[in-house]
Amino acid sequence: MSTSKRTRNVLIGIVSIFLFIAFLESLGAFDNKSWIEIPHGSHSHYLPKDYKNCNPPMEVTGGTQTRPGPGQTVDCQGNIVSEPVAE
């Protein structure tokens, strides 16, 4: 294998790894927040990550429009609450 083909293969490999990591990031694989942001027209709604498992299931419009701060999350009623402390 010539040097130019090897260099090309290495560059393709590096770009492929970069694109794969960017894809995972876009899916939220590295996200450790307990809430998600859903754009809705000119504003966003903030919901718990498992909002479809709330009882009763939560509508997107039921979420708060205020971004939770550090140490906060959104509950199934759409309220911003403190995150539970892990023991």
N, C-alpha and C positions, 0 to 999 in steps of 0.2 A: 504494500500500500504506500502510495507516495505521500509526501509531507503535506501537500495541499489538500488531498482527500482526508487525511487524518485530522488536519486543522478544521476542515469543513464539518466533519462528523462531531468533533468536540464542540464546535460552536452550535451546531444543531442540538446536541445534547444539553448544553447549558441553557439555550433558549427554551427548550422543551421543559426543563425543570422549572425555569422561571415562570412559564405560562401555567404549569400545573399548580404551583404555589399560589399564583394570582387567582386561579380558578377556585382553589380551596378557600382562600381569603374571601372571595366574593360570596361563597356559600355560608360564611360565618363559622368555619371550622375552628378558627383560632380565637373566636369571640367568647369571653367568659361572662358577659352580662346576662342577667336573668330576664331581660326584657328586650323587645324588638321595636324598631321604628318602622312604621308603615306610611309611606308618603300617600297623601290623600288630597289631590288638588293643590291648593296653595299652602297647605299646612300638613303636618304629620301627626299621626296618632301613635302613642306608645302603649304597648300591650305586653302582658307576660308572654314568655316564649311558648308556653303551652296553653295559650288562650283558647284553643279549640277543645281542650280537655276540662275547661272550667265547667262547673255545674250551677246554672245552665250555661251552655256555650256562649262565649262572649262575642259580640259583634265588633267589627273594626271600629265603628263609630262610637263604641262604648269606652274606648280607651282615652286616657288623658291626652291633652295636647301640650302638656308641659314635660320637658325632658327630665327624667329622674337624675338626681345628682349622685355623687359618689356615695356608696353605702345605702342607696335606695333602690327600690324595685317597684313594680306595678302589681297590684293584687287583682283577683278575678272580678272585682267590682269597678276596676278602672281607677283606683286610688293609688297615690304614691305613698309607699310605706317604707319603713326601715327594713333592710335585709336582715333575716334571722342570723344571729351570731352562731357560728359553728363551735361546738365544744370539743 
